[in-house]
Amino acid sequence: MTPPHSQPSELLKGTLDMLILKVVSVGGPIHGYAISQRIRQISREFFQVTQGSLYPALHRLEERGLLDAEWRDTPTGREAKFYKLTRSGRKQLEVEMSDWEKMSDAVALILRTAH
């Protein structure tokens, strides 16, 4: 299913890191494929994160010290990198969520403006 907006990649570029941090913050350590599936599920198919977007973002977040990762076996017996939020990652998520709320409120104000 294709997302209903015309340019999903542009919206995703600006929000992907925050979405990943949020998904990783809920529950225990989680591997990349499961992160992409959770984003897809929670967004009701609106966001479909490709491997080409997801894995560079995970590496970037890990390099910035926002995620810790370790190799483990999955329930299917494959080895995968499992990610968890660091203390810095939790702080960054709070900042990004606050900034997102302010921005979305400002956009809503503009959209509600009468002609």
NUDRENRO-350672 format. One record per atom (N, C-alpha, C): residue number from 1; x, y, z; residue in three letters. Coordinates in steps of 0.02 Angstrom, whole numbers, plus 50000, padded with zeros to 5 digits. Layout:
N
pos: NUM	px: X	py: Y	pz: Z	code: ALA
...
This chain:
115
pos: 1	px: 50042	py: 49941	pz: 50000	code: MET
pos: 1	px: 50000	py: 50000	pz: 50000	code: MET
pos: 1	px: 50045	py: 50062	pz: 50000	code: MET
pos: 2	px: 50030	py: 50109	pz: 49958	code: THR
pos: 2	px: 50068	py: 50170	pz: 49953	code: THR
pos: 2	px: 50041	py: 50222	pz: 50002	code: THR
pos: 3	px: 50086	py: 50257	pz: 50036	code: PRO
pos: 3	px: 50062	py: 50310	pz: 50081	code: PRO
pos: 3	px: 50021	py: 50361	pz: 50043	code: PRO
pos: 4	px: 49970	py: 50391	pz: 50075	code: PRO
pos: 4	px: 49924	py: 50436	pz: 50040	code: PRO
pos: 4	px: 49953	py: 50503	pz: 50021	code: PRO
pos: 5	px: 50011	py: 50523	pz: 50044	code: HIS
pos: 5	px: 50038	py: 50588	pz: 50024	code: HIS
pos: 5	px: 50086	py: 50579	pz: 49965	code: HIS
pos: 6	px: 50101	py: 50633	pz: 49932	code: SER
pos: 6	px: 50137	py: 50628	pz: 49869	code: SER
pos: 6	px: 50213	py: 50621	pz: 49878	code: SER
pos: 7	px: 50241	py: 50644	pz: 49934	code: GLN
pos: 7	px: 50313	py: 50641	pz: 49942	code: GLN
pos: 7	px: 50331	py: 50612	pz: 50011	code: GLN
pos: 8	px: 50322	py: 50547	pz: 50021	code: PRO
pos: 8	px: 50334	py: 50519	pz: 50088	code: PRO
pos: 8	px: 50407	py: 50525	pz: 50110	code: PRO
pos: 9	px: 50454	py: 50522	pz: 50063	code: SER
pos: 9	px: 50524	py: 50522	pz: 50084	code: SER
pos: 9	px: 50544	py: 50589	pz: 50114	code: SER
pos: 10	px: 50517	py: 50645	pz: 50090	code: GLU
pos: 10	px: 50535	py: 50710	pz: 50118	code: GLU
pos: 10	px: 50511	py: 50716	pz: 50190	code: GLU
pos: 11	px: 50451	py: 50695	pz: 50204	code: LEU
pos: 11	px: 50425	py: 50698	pz: 50272	code: LEU
pos: 11	px: 50466	py: 50652	pz: 50317	code: LEU
pos: 12	px: 50481	py: 50593	pz: 50291	code: LEU
pos: 12	px: 50517	py: 50544	pz: 50331	code: LEU
pos: 12	px: 50588	py: 50566	pz: 50347	code: LEU
pos: 13	px: 50622	py: 50599	pz: 50302	code: LYS
pos: 13	px: 50690	py: 50622	pz: 50315	code: LYS
pos: 13	px: 50694	py: 50664	pz: 50378	code: LYS
pos: 14	px: 50647	py: 50707	pz: 50387	code: GLY
pos: 14	px: 50648	py: 50752	pz: 50444	code: GLY
pos: 14	px: 50625	py: 50721	pz: 50509	code: GLY
pos: 15	px: 50593	py: 50663	pz: 50506	code: THR
pos: 15	px: 50564	py: 50634	pz: 50566	code: THR
pos: 15	px: 50587	py: 50563	pz: 50581	code: THR
pos: 16	px: 50623	py: 50532	pz: 50535	code: LEU
pos: 16	px: 50641	py: 50462	pz: 50544	code: LEU
pos: 16	px: 50680	py: 50449	pz: 50608	code: LEU
pos: 17	px: 50730	py: 50490	pz: 50623	code: ASP
pos: 17	px: 50769	py: 50479	pz: 50684	code: ASP
pos: 17	px: 50724	py: 50481	pz: 50746	code: ASP
pos: 18	px: 50678	py: 50529	pz: 50749	code: MET
pos: 18	px: 50633	py: 50533	pz: 50806	code: MET
pos: 18	px: 50588	py: 50472	pz: 50810	code: MET
pos: 19	px: 50562	py: 50449	pz: 50754	code: LEU
pos: 19	px: 50519	py: 50390	pz: 50754	code: LEU
pos: 19	px: 50556	py: 50329	pz: 50777	code: LEU
pos: 20	px: 50618	py: 50321	pz: 50755	code: ILE
pos: 20	px: 50659	py: 50264	pz: 50776	code: ILE
pos: 20	px: 50671	py: 50268	pz: 50851	code: ILE
pos: 21	px: 50692	py: 50326	pz: 50876	code: LEU
pos: 21	px: 50704	py: 50334	pz: 50948	code: LEU
pos: 21	px: 50642	py: 50317	pz: 50988	code: LEU
pos: 22	px: 50584	py: 50339	pz: 50965	code: LYS
pos: 22	px: 50522	py: 50326	pz: 51001	code: LYS
pos: 22	px: 50506	py: 50251	pz: 51003	code: LYS
pos: 23	px: 50512	py: 50218	pz: 50946	code: VAL
pos: 23	px: 50497	py: 50146	pz: 50943	code: VAL
pos: 23	px: 50546	py: 50107	pz: 50988	code: VAL
pos: 24	px: 50610	py: 50126	pz: 50986	code: VAL
pos: 24	px: 50660	py: 50091	pz: 51026	code: VAL
pos: 24	px: 50649	py: 50104	pz: 51101	code: VAL
pos: 25	px: 50620	py: 50161	pz: 51118	code: SER
pos: 25	px: 50610	py: 50179	pz: 51188	code: SER
pos: 25	px: 50555	py: 50137	pz: 51221	code: SER
pos: 26	px: 50513	py: 50105	pz: 51182	code: VAL
pos: 26	px: 50457	py: 50066	pz: 51208	code: VAL
pos: 26	px: 50477	py: 49993	pz: 51210	code: VAL
pos: 27	px: 50477	py: 49963	pz: 51268	code: GLY
pos: 27	px: 50494	py: 49892	pz: 51273	code: GLY
pos: 27	px: 50569	py: 49881	pz: 51277	code: GLY
pos: 28	px: 50589	py: 49820	pz: 51266	code: GLY
pos: 28	px: 50660	py: 49802	pz: 51271	code: GLY
pos: 28	px: 50697	py: 49813	pz: 51206	code: GLY
pos: 29	px: 50759	py: 49788	pz: 51203	code: PRO
pos: 29	px: 50798	py: 49795	pz: 51141	code: PRO
pos: 29	px: 50762	py: 49766	pz: 51081	code: PRO
pos: 30	px: 50772	py: 49796	pz: 51023	code: ILE
pos: 30	px: 50734	py: 49778	pz: 50963	code: ILE
pos: 30	px: 50781	py: 49782	pz: 50902	code: ILE
pos: 31	px: 50772	py: 49736	pz: 50855	code: HIS
pos: 31	px: 50815	py: 49736	pz: 50796	code: HIS
pos: 31	px: 50784	py: 49779	pz: 50741	code: HIS
pos: 32	px: 50826	py: 49795	pz: 50691	code: GLY
pos: 32	px: 50807	py: 49841	pz: 50638	code: GLY
pos: 32	px: 50743	py: 49824	pz: 50602	code: GLY
pos: 33	px: 50735	py: 49762	pz: 50580	code: TYR
pos: 33	px: 50675	py: 49743	pz: 50543	code: TYR
pos: 33	px: 50613	py: 49753	pz: 50586	code: TYR
pos: 34	px: 50618	py: 49736	pz: 50650	code: ALA
pos: 34	px: 50560	py: 49745	pz: 50696	code: ALA
pos: 34	px: 50545	py: 49819	pz: 50705	code: ALA
pos: 35	px: 50596	py: 49862	pz: 50705	code: ILE
pos: 35	px: 50585	py: 49934	pz: 50710	code: ILE
pos: 35	px: 50544	py: 49958	pz: 50650	code: ILE
pos: 36	px: 50564	py: 49937	pz: 50591	code: SER
pos: 36	px: 50528	py: 49959	pz: 50530	code: SER
pos: 36	px: 50456	py: 49933	pz: 50531	code: SER
pos: 37	px: 50447	py: 49872	pz: 50555	code: GLN
pos: 37	px: 50379	py: 49844	pz: 50558	code: GLN
pos: 37	px: 50335	py: 49881	pz: 50609	code: GLN
pos: 38	px: 50364	py: 49899	pz: 50666	code: ARG
pos: 38	px: 50326	py: 49936	pz: 50717	code: ARG
pos: 38	px: 50306	py: 50005	pz: 50691	code: ARG
pos: 39	px: 50352	py: 50038	pz: 50657	code: ILE
pos: 39	px: 50335	py: 50103	pz: 50628	code: ILE
pos: 39	px: 50278	py: 50096	pz: 50578	code: ILE
pos: 40	px: 50281	py: 50045	pz: 50537	code: ARG
pos: 40	px: 50228	py: 50032	pz: 50487	code: ARG
pos: 40	px: 50162	py: 50017	pz: 50523	code: ARG
pos: 41	px: 50164	py: 49973	pz: 50573	code: GLN
pos: 41	px: 50103	py: 49955	pz: 50609	code: GLN
pos: 41	px: 50071	py: 50014	pz: 50645	code: GLN
pos: 42	px: 50112	py: 50048	pz: 50685	code: ILE
pos: 42	px: 50086	py: 50104	pz: 50726	code: ILE
pos: 42	px: 50059	py: 50159	pz: 50682	code: ILE
pos: 43	px: 50090	py: 50171	pz: 50624	code: SER
pos: 43	px: 50067	py: 50225	pz: 50580	code: SER
pos: 43	px: 50010	py: 50202	pz: 50534	code: SER
pos: 44	px: 49986	py: 50142	pz: 50545	code: ARG
pos: 44	px: 49932	py: 50113	pz: 50503	code: ARG
pos: 44	px: 49951	py: 50114	pz: 50430	code: ARG
pos: 45	px: 50012	py: 50091	pz: 50416	code: GLU
pos: 45	px: 50039	py: 50084	pz: 50348	code: GLU
pos: 45	px: 50060	py: 50151	pz: 50316	code: GLU
pos: 46	px: 50054	py: 50207	pz: 50352	code: PHE
pos: 46	px: 50072	py: 50271	pz: 50322	code: PHE
pos: 46	px: 50146	py: 50276	pz: 50308	code: PHE
pos: 47	px: 50187	py: 50255	pz: 50357	code: PHE
pos: 47	px: 50259	py: 50255	pz: 50348	code: PHE
pos: 47	px: 50283	py: 50184	pz: 50333	code: PHE
pos: 48	px: 50318	py: 50176	pz: 50278	code: GLN
pos: 48	px: 50349	py: 50113	pz: 50261	code: GLN
pos: 48	px: 50423	py: 50126	pz: 50251	code: GLN
pos: 49	px: 50462	py: 50113	pz: 50302	code: VAL
pos: 49	px: 50532	py: 50130	pz: 50302	code: VAL
pos: 49	px: 50572	py: 50076	pz: 50265	code: VAL
pos: 50	px: 50608	py: 50096	pz: 50214	code: THR
pos: 50	px: 50648	py: 50049	pz: 50176	code: THR
pos: 50	px: 50714	py: 50036	pz: 50212	code: THR
pos: 51	px: 50745	py: 49980	pz: 50196	code: GLN
pos: 51	px: 50811	py: 49964	pz: 50225	code: GLN
pos: 51	px: 50862	py: 50019	pz: 50209	code: GLN
pos: 52	px: 50856	py: 50047	pz: 50149	code: GLY
pos: 52	px: 50902	py: 50099	pz: 50128	code: GLY
pos: 52	px: 50897	py: 50163	pz: 50169	code: GLY
pos: 53	px: 50841	py: 50174	pz: 50202	code: SER
pos: 53	px: 50833	py: 50231	pz: 50247	code: SER
pos: 53	px: 50845	py: 50211	pz: 50319	code: SER
pos: 54	px: 50820	py: 50152	pz: 50338	code: LEU
pos: 54	px: 50823	py: 50130	pz: 50408	code: LEU
pos: 54	px: 50894	py: 50119	pz: 50433	code: LEU
pos: 55	px: 50932	py: 50078	pz: 50398	code: TYR
pos: 55	px: 50998	py: 50059	pz: 50424	code: TYR
pos: 55	px: 51048	py: 50116	pz: 50427	code: TYR
pos: 56	px: 51050	py: 50162	pz: 50378	code: PRO
pos: 56	px: 51093	py: 50221	pz: 50387	code: PRO
pos: 56	px: 51072	py: 50263	pz: 50447	code: PRO
pos: 57	px: 51006	py: 50268	pz: 50459	code: ALA
pos: 57	px: 50982	py: 50306	pz: 50517	code: ALA
pos: 57	px: 51003	py: 50272	pz: 50582	code: ALA
pos: 58	px: 50996	py: 50206	pz: 50586	code: LEU
pos: 58	px: 51017	py: 50169	pz: 50646	code: LEU
pos: 58	px: 51092	py: 50178	pz: 50659	code: LEU
pos: 59	px: 51132	py: 50174	pz: 50606	code: HIS
pos: 59	px: 51204	py: 50184	pz: 50614	code: HIS
pos: 59	px: 51220	py: 50255	pz: 50637	code: HIS
pos: 60	px: 51185	py: 50304	pz: 50609	code: ARG
pos: 60	px: 51195	py: 50374	pz: 50628	code: ARG
pos: 60	px: 51178	py: 50384	pz: 50702	code: ARG
pos: 61	px: 51121	py: 50356	pz: 50723	code: LEU
pos: 61	px: 51100	py: 50363	pz: 50793	code: LEU
pos: 61	px: 51148	py: 50328	pz: 50841	code: LEU
pos: 62	px: 51175	py: 50271	pz: 50818	code: GLU
pos: 62	px: 51224	py: 50236	pz: 50859	code: GLU
pos: 62	px: 51289	py: 50276	pz: 50864	code: GLU
pos: 63	px: 51311	py: 50303	pz: 50808	code: GLU
pos: 63	px: 51373	py: 50344	pz: 50808	code: GLU
pos: 63	px: 51366	py: 50406	pz: 50852	code: GLU
pos: 64	px: 51306	py: 50434	pz: 50855	code: ARG
pos: 64	px: 51293	py: 50493	pz: 50896	code: ARG
pos: 64	px: 51285	py: 50476	pz: 50970	code: ARG
pos: 65	px: 51286	py: 50412	pz: 50987	code: GLY
pos: 65	px: 51280	py: 50391	pz: 51056	code: GLY
pos: 65	px: 51208	py: 50390	pz: 51082	code: GLY
pos: 66	px: 51160	py: 50392	pz: 51036	code: LEU
pos: 66	px: 51090	py: 50392	pz: 51055	code: LEU
pos: 66	px: 51061	py: 50322	pz: 51061	code: LEU
pos: 67	px: 51093	py: 50274	pz: 51027	code: LEU
pos: 67	px: 51074	py: 50204	pz: 51031	code: LEU
pos: 67	px: 51136	py: 50162	pz: 51048	code: LEU
pos: 68	px: 51125	py: 50110	pz: 51088	code: ASP
pos: 68	px: 51174	py: 50058	pz: 51098	code: ASP
pos: 68	px: 51150	py: 49998	pz: 51058	code: ASP
pos: 69	px: 51198	py: 49957	pz: 51034	code: ALA
pos: 69	px: 51179	py: 49898	pz: 50995	code: ALA
pos: 69	px: 51222	py: 49839	pz: 51013	code: ALA
pos: 70	px: 51193	py: 49780	pz: 51009	code: GLU
pos: 70	px: 51231	py: 49718	pz: 51017	code: GLU
pos: 70	px: 51201	py: 49664	pz: 50973	code: GLU
pos: 71	px: 51245	py: 49620	pz: 50949	code: TRP
pos: 71	px: 51223	py: 49564	pz: 50907	code: TRP
pos: 71	px: 51195	py: 49509	pz: 50951	code: TRP
pos: 72	px: 51135	py: 49484	pz: 50930	code: ARG
pos: 72	px: 51101	py: 49429	pz: 50966	code: ARG
pos: 72	px: 51065	py: 49386	pz: 50915	code: ARG
pos: 73	px: 51045	py: 49327	pz: 50939	code: ASP
pos: 73	px: 51003	py: 49284	pz: 50896	code: ASP
pos: 73	px: 50931	py: 49307	pz: 50901	code: ASP
pos: 74	px: 50896	py: 49306	pz: 50844	code: THR
pos: 74	px: 50824	py: 49321	pz: 50843	code: THR
pos: 74	px: 50786	py: 49257	pz: 50860	code: THR
pos: 75	px: 50720	py: 49263	pz: 50872	code: PRO
pos: 75	px: 50680	py: 49203	pz: 50884	code: PRO
pos: 75	px: 50682	py: 49153	pz: 50826	code: PRO
pos: 76	px: 50697	py: 49177	pz: 50766	code: THR
pos: 76	px: 50701	py: 49132	pz: 50708	code: THR
pos: 76	px: 50770	py: 49101	pz: 50700	code: THR
pos: 77	px: 50817	py: 49117	pz: 50746	code: GLY
pos: 77	px: 50883	py: 49087	pz: 50744	code: GLY
pos: 77	px: 50934	py: 49127	pz: 50704	code: GLY
pos: 78	px: 50914	py: 49181	pz: 50674	code: ARG
pos: 78	px: 50961	py: 49224	pz: 50638	code: ARG
pos: 78	px: 50994	py: 49271	pz: 50687	code: ARG
pos: 79	px: 51054	py: 49294	pz: 50668	code: GLU
pos: 79	px: 51088	py: 49344	pz: 50709	code: GLU
pos: 79	px: 51069	py: 49413	pz: 50684	code: GLU
pos: 80	px: 51054	py: 49459	pz: 50730	code: ALA
pos: 80	px: 51036	py: 49527	pz: 50711	code: ALA
pos: 80	px: 51061	py: 49575	pz: 50765	code: ALA
pos: 81	px: 51069	py: 49637	pz: 50745	code: LYS
pos: 81	px: 51090	py: 49689	pz: 50791	code: LYS
pos: 81	px: 51028	py: 49715	pz: 50827	code: LYS
pos: 82	px: 51029	py: 49713	pz: 50893	code: PHE
pos: 82	px: 50973	py: 49737	pz: 50934	code: PHE
pos: 82	px: 50993	py: 49804	pz: 50964	code: PHE
pos: 83	px: 50946	py: 49851	pz: 50960	code: TYR
pos: 83	px: 50958	py: 49920	pz: 50981	code: TYR
pos: 83	px: 50919	py: 49936	pz: 51044	code: TYR
pos: 84	px: 50950	py: 49978	pz: 51086	code: LYS
pos: 84	px: 50916	py: 50005	pz: 51145	code: LYS
pos: 84	px: 50937	py: 50078	pz: 51152	code: LYS
pos: 85	px: 50894	py: 50116	pz: 51184	code: LEU
pos: 85	px: 50905	py: 50188	pz: 51193	code: LEU
pos: 85	px: 50957	py: 50199	pz: 51248	code: LEU
pos: 86	px: 51001	py: 50246	pz: 51237	code: THR
pos: 86	px: 51048	py: 50267	pz: 51289	code: THR
pos: 86	px: 51016	py: 50324	pz: 51329	code: THR
pos: 87	px: 51048	py: 50344	pz: 51382	code: ARG
pos: 87	px: 51023	py: 50402	pz: 51421	code: ARG
pos: 87	px: 51021	py: 50464	pz: 51377	code: ARG
pos: 88	px: 51073	py: 50474	pz: 51336	code: SER
pos: 88	px: 51074	py: 50531	pz: 51289	code: SER
pos: 88	px: 51018	py: 50525	pz: 51238	code: SER
pos: 89	px: 51004	py: 50464	pz: 51216	code: GLY
pos: 89	px: 50950	py: 50453	pz: 51168	code: GLY
pos: 89	px: 50883	py: 50471	pz: 51197	code: GLY
pos: 90	px: 50873	py: 50455	pz: 51261	code: ARG
pos: 90	px: 50809	py: 50472	pz: 51294	code: ARG
pos: 90	px: 50801	py: 50548	pz: 51298	code: ARG
pos: 91	px: 50855	py: 50582	pz: 51316	code: LYS
pos: 91	px: 50853	py: 50656	pz: 51319	code: LYS
pos: 91	px: 50840	py: 50686	pz: 51250	code: LYS
pos: 92	px: 50874	py: 50659	pz: 51199	code: GLN
pos: 92	px: 50864	py: 50684	pz: 51131	code: GLN
pos: 92	px: 50793	py: 50673	pz: 51108	code: GLN
pos: 93	px: 50765	py: 50615	pz: 51124	code: LEU
pos: 93	px: 50695	py: 50601	pz: 51106	code: LEU
pos: 93	px: 50648	py: 50652	pz: 51138	code: LEU
pos: 94	px: 50659	py: 50668	pz: 51201	code: GLU
pos: 94	px: 50616	py: 50718	pz: 51235	code: GLU
pos: 94	px: 50620	py: 50785	pz: 51199	code: GLU
pos: 95	px: 50681	py: 50806	pz: 51181	code: VAL
pos: 95	px: 50691	py: 50870	pz: 51146	code: VAL
pos: 95	px: 50655	py: 50868	pz: 51078	code: VAL
pos: 96	px: 50665	py: 50814	pz: 51040	code: GLU
pos: 96	px: 50635	py: 50810	pz: 50974	code: GLU
pos: 96	px: 50559	py: 50807	pz: 50977	code: GLU
pos: 97	px: 50532	py: 50771	pz: 51027	code: MET
pos: 97	px: 50459	py: 50768	pz: 51033	code: MET
pos: 97	px: 50431	py: 50837	pz: 51051	code: MET
pos: 98	px: 50465	py: 50873	pz: 51095	code: SER
pos: 98	px: 50443	py: 50940	pz: 51113	code: SER
pos: 98	px: 50445	py: 50987	pz: 51053	code: SER
pos: 99	px: 50500	py: 50984	pz: 51015	code: ASP
pos: 99	px: 50506	py: 51025	pz: 50955	code: ASP
pos: 99	px: 50452	py: 51007	pz: 50904	code: ASP
pos: 100	px: 50438	py: 50942	pz: 50896	code: TRP
pos: 100	px: 50387	py: 50920	pz: 50849	code: TRP
pos: 100	px: 50318	py: 50947	pz: 50870	code: TRP
pos: 101	px: 50303	py: 50944	pz: 50934	code: GLU
pos: 101	px: 50238	py: 50970	pz: 50959	code: GLU
pos: 101	px: 50231	py: 51044	pz: 50943	code: GLU
pos: 102	px: 50284	py: 51083	pz: 50956	code: LYS
pos: 102	px: 50282	py: 51155	pz: 50942	code: LYS
pos: 102	px: 50272	py: 51168	pz: 50868	code: LYS
pos: 103	px: 50309	py: 51131	pz: 50826	code: MET
pos: 103	px: 50303	py: 51140	pz: 50754	code: MET
pos: 103	px: 50234	py: 51120	pz: 50729	code: MET
pos: 104	px: 50208	py: 51064	pz: 50752	code: SER
pos: 104	px: 50143	py: 51042	pz: 50728	code: SER
pos: 104	px: 50088	py: 51090	pz: 50752	code: SER
pos: 105	px: 50095	py: 51117	pz: 50812	code: ASP
pos: 105	px: 50046	py: 51167	pz: 50836	code: ASP
pos: 105	px: 50049	py: 51230	pz: 50791	code: ASP
pos: 106	px: 50109	py: 51252	pz: 50773	code: ALA
pos: 106	px: 50116	py: 51311	pz: 50731	code: ALA
pos: 106	px: 50087	py: 51298	pz: 50662	code: ALA
pos: 107	px: 50099	py: 51239	pz: 50634	code: VAL
pos: 107	px: 50071	py: 51222	pz: 50568	code: VAL
pos: 107	px: 49995	py: 51221	pz: 50573	code: VAL
pos: 108	px: 49968	py: 51192	pz: 50626	code: ALA
pos: 108	px: 49895	py: 51188	pz: 50634	code: ALA
pos: 108	px: 49865	py: 51258	pz: 50638	code: ALA
pos: 109	px: 49898	py: 51304	pz: 50672	code: LEU
pos: 109	px: 49874	py: 51373	pz: 50677	code: LEU
pos: 109	px: 49870	py: 51404	pz: 50607	code: LEU
pos: 110	px: 49922	py: 51394	pz: 50568	code: ILE
pos: 110	px: 49923	py: 51421	pz: 50500	code: ILE
pos: 110	px: 49868	py: 51390	pz: 50458	code: ILE
pos: 111	px: 49860	py: 51325	pz: 50462	code: LEU
pos: 111	px: 49809	py: 51290	pz: 50422	code: LEU
pos: 111	px: 49738	py: 51311	pz: 50441	code: LEU
pos: 112	px: 49728	py: 51329	pz: 50504	code: ARG
pos: 112	px: 49661	py: 51350	pz: 50526	code: ARG
pos: 112	px: 49646	py: 51423	pz: 50511	code: ARG
pos: 113	px: 49695	py: 51460	pz: 50487	code: THR
pos: 113	px: 49686	py: 51531	pz: 50472	code: THR
pos: 113	px: 49635	py: 51539	pz: 50417	code: THR
pos: 114	px: 49586	py: 51583	pz: 50428	code: ALA
pos: 114	px: 49535	py: 51596	pz: 50377	code: ALA
pos: 114	px: 49565	py: 51636	pz: 50320	code: ALA
pos: 115	px: 49536	py: 51628	pz: 50262	code: HIS
pos: 115	px: 49560	py: 51665	pz: 50203	code: HIS
pos: 115	px: 49543	py: 51738	pz: 50209	code: HIS
